[in-house]
Amino acid sequence: MKKYECENDVYGRQCVDSFQSESQLKKHVSIYHKKYVDKIPEPKIKPVLNIWSGEMVDWDPFEQQTRKMKPGEVCSMCGNHAYILEHGQPYCYGLWTGWGCHYSKSMIDYDRKWFKQPCRNRNTYDARPLTKKEKKKAIKQVVALEHEVWSRLSWTPQEELESWHDDKIRREIRSLEFVRMTPC
C-alpha cells in the first residue's frame, strides 16, 4: 500500500507524518498546518514629531479615513438636507444629480416622470430617464473616455458608475469629452 507523507514544515521543522490515502493527507494539511501559520503583525507606527503643530503624532498620515453620513447632515454647498457623501463632502440630491442645489428630489422625480409635460421645473432640459440599454451604453462610454483621458488611478469603479443617476452619467460624459478636446 502506498503511503503519502507530509512534506510541509512548521516553524522550520519538517513534518514526518504519513498517511494511507491522499484525502487523509489533504485533510491533515488543511487542518493542522493552517493552525500554525502566523499572521505577520502590522508594523506599529512610531510616534513622530509634527513640525507644523509641534505635537507627537502616532497615526498614519497616508491612511484613507472613511467617513459615514450622520443623521441631520446638511449639504456643503447650500445647507439643504444631505443625500450622499462624495469625496468626504456631503451633497444634497440636486447637486449630486447635477441639476443644482435648488432642485429637490421630488422636483427631479416629477420632471423625470412627466418629461413630456410643458410645465416642468426645468423646461430647458430633457429629463427623460435612460433605459437599461442606454444606461449600459452610457456607462461603457464613460469607462472608455476615462481610459482615454485619465490615468488608471483616477478611473471610477464600475460599481460606483452603476449607482450613479442618469443625469450624473450624462454630465460626466460631457465633462470627459471636454477634457479630451482641450489640448494639454
N, C-alpha and C positions, 0 to 999 in steps of 0.2 A: 504494500500500500504506500502511495506517495505521500510524503509529509511536506507541509507548507510551513516555512519558517519565516518569522517576522524579522525584517531587516531594518526596522526603524531604530533610531537611537533616542533615548530620553536623557537629557542633561549630560550628553557626551558619552553615555554608556550604551552599549549595544543590547537590544532586547533579544533574549535567547529562547523565546517561546516557540514551540512548533505545534502545528495543528494538522488534523487529518483531512480537512476539506478547505476549499478556497473561501467558502462562505464564512466559516469559523474565523479564518484569518482576517477577512474584511470586517467582521463584527468586532474582533479584537482591536484592530487598528482604529476603527471609528469610535469605539468607546474608551479604550484605555489610553491611547496616545493623545486624544483630543483633550483629556483632562489636564495633561501636563504641559500643554502649550501655553507658555507665558505670554501675557499681553505686554507689549512694550509700554511702559508708563510714559505718559506725555510729559515732556520736559517742563519743569516749573520755570516760570519766567522770573528772572532775578529782578529785584527792585532796582530801578534806575532813576536818576535824577532828571526831572523835567526842567529843562533850562529856562523855559518861559515862566513857569509858576514857582519854581524853586522847591517843589514837593517831590517826595519819593513816589514813583508810580510802579505798581506791580501788575498791571493789566496789559494785554497785548494791544498795541495801537493799530495793528492791521486786522484785528478781528472784526468781522461784519456783525454789527448789532442789529438783530431783528426786532422790530417794534410792532406791537399789536394795537389795533384800534381800541380806544377806550370809549365807554358809553358817554354820549354827550359831546363828542369831539366835533369841532367846527372846522370848516374849510379854511385853509391858509390864505386864500385869496379874498373871499367875500364874507366869511363869517356865518354862512348857512350851515345846515347840518351836513357833516362829512359822510361820504358814501364809501370811499376806499382810500387806502394808503398807497401812494406811489412814490418811490424813492425817499421814503421817510416823511413825506408831506401828506397831510390829509386833504382830500379834494372832494368837492360836492359832486353830485351826479352830472349836473350840466357841464361843469368843467372837465370831468372825466370823459364824457362822450365827445367833447369838442364843440359843443354848441355855445357854451359860455355860462358864466356863473348865474346869470339872472333867469335861466331856464330850470324849472324843477323837473323831477322825474315824471310827474303826472302830465305836465305840458308836453314833454318829449314823447311820452307814450301816446297821448292824444293825437299829436301830429303824425306819428308813425302809423297809428291805427286808421286814421282818416286822412291819408296823404293826398286824396283826390279832391277834398273839400277846399273851397276857396277861403274859408275863414279859419285858417290855421294860425298858430302862434308865430310861425316863421314862414311867411309866404314866398320868400325868395329862394327857398331851399327845397330840394326834392328829398323828402323824408321817407321815401319808400324803403321798407326793410329789404335786406338782401335775402334771397332764397338760400337754401343749404348749398346748392351747387355754386351760386355766385359767391357766397362767403368762402367756400373752399378755394375757389379760383383767386379771390382777393388775397387770401392768406398765402397762397403759393406765390402770388405776385410780390407781396411784402417780403417773403423769405428770399426770393430771387434778387430783389432790389437791395436788401440788406447784405447779401453775399457780394453784391457788386460794389456797394458803396462803403460799408463799414468793415472794420477788422473783426475777426472771429470773436473777440472778447465782447464786442458790443451787440452781437446778434441776440434777438429776442427769442426766448424759448417757445417752442411750438405750443405747449400747453397754455402759456400766457396769451399767445395770439388768438387761440380758440376761445378764450374767455372774454376777449375784447368786444365792445359794442360795434355795430356795423359802421357807425359814423367815425369812430376812432380808427378803424381799419382804413376807411377811405381817406381820412386826414393823413394817416401815416404814409399811404401810397403817394399822396400829393407832395408831402414833405420830402420823401426819399427821391422822387422824380426831380424835385427842385435841386436837391443836393447833387444828384447825378449830372444835372445840366450845368451847374456852376463850375467854372474852371478853378482848379486849386493849384 
